[in-house]
C-alpha cells in the first residue's frame, strides 16, 4: 500500500496498448526524507545527480521518462513482456540496457546501464532513482536494493 497521494494519473501504455497503472505526486513525507537521507549516507560511492521528488520512482524513470510513479511490480513484468524486452547475459550488457532487481520473486528496482561491465567482476555502472529520493549513478552492486537476483534486458526490435 502506498503512503503517497495517488489521485493524479497519466495515460501510459505498453507497445501492445495495455494501460500501465501509475500516479503522480511531487510531495515527499518527512519520514521518507529522513529515511533516504540515512540511506544515502550509507552509499558513499553513489553519485547523487538530482534533488528528491515523489513525482516518479525508479520504474517511472526507467520506463516512463520521469513522468510518473509505477508502483505495482506486475506492471513492470507486463512492460518487459509487451515492449519486447529480452533478457541478456550480464557479460553482454551495454549502455542503454535495463537492469531489474528482484526480491522474493517480485520486481523491486530498475535502472539504466550507463557503462558496460569490466572484467573480472562484470559490474556495470547504473543510473537509477531510489524511490521518492534522488537519482543516483552507482555500481549495480552498490545500492539499497536486493542484489541477489539481478537481470538485464534489451529491446532488439
Rosetta blueprint (number, residue, H / E / L):
1 X L
2 X L
3 X L
4 X L
5 X L
6 X L
7 X L
8 X E
9 X L
10 X L
11 X L
12 X L
13 X E
14 X L
15 X L
16 X L
17 X L
18 X L
19 X E
20 X L
21 X L
22 X L
23 X E
24 X E
25 X L
26 X L
27 X L
28 X L
29 X L
30 X H
31 X H
32 X H
33 X H
34 X H
35 X H
36 X H
37 X H
38 X H
39 X H
40 X H
41 X H
42 X H
43 X L
44 X L
45 X L
46 X L
47 X E
48 X E
49 X L
50 X L
51 X L
52 X L
53 X L
54 X L
55 X L
56 X L
57 X L
58 X H
59 X H
60 X H
61 X H
62 X H
63 X H
64 X H
65 X L
66 X L
67 X L
68 X L
69 X E
70 X L
71 X L
72 X L
73 X H
74 X H
75 X H
76 X H
77 X H
78 X H
79 X H
80 X H
81 X H
82 X H
83 X L
84 X L
85 X E
86 X E
87 X E
88 X E
89 X L
90 X H
91 X H
92 X H
93 X L
94 X L
95 X L
96 X L
97 X L
98 X E
99 X E
100 X E
101 X E
102 X E
103 X E
104 X L
105 X L
106 X E
107 X E
108 X E
109 X E
110 X E
111 X E
112 X E
113 X E
114 X E
115 X E
116 X L
117 X L
118 X L
119 X L
120 X L
121 X L
122 X L
123 X L
124 X L
125 X E
126 X E
127 X E
128 X E
129 X E
130 X L
131 X L
132 X L
133 X L
134 X L
135 X E
136 X E
137 X E
138 X E
139 X E
140 X L
141 X L
142 X L
143 X L
144 X L
145 X L
146 X L
147 X L
148 X L
149 X L
150 X E
151 X E
152 X E
153 X E
154 X E
155 X E
156 X L
157 X L
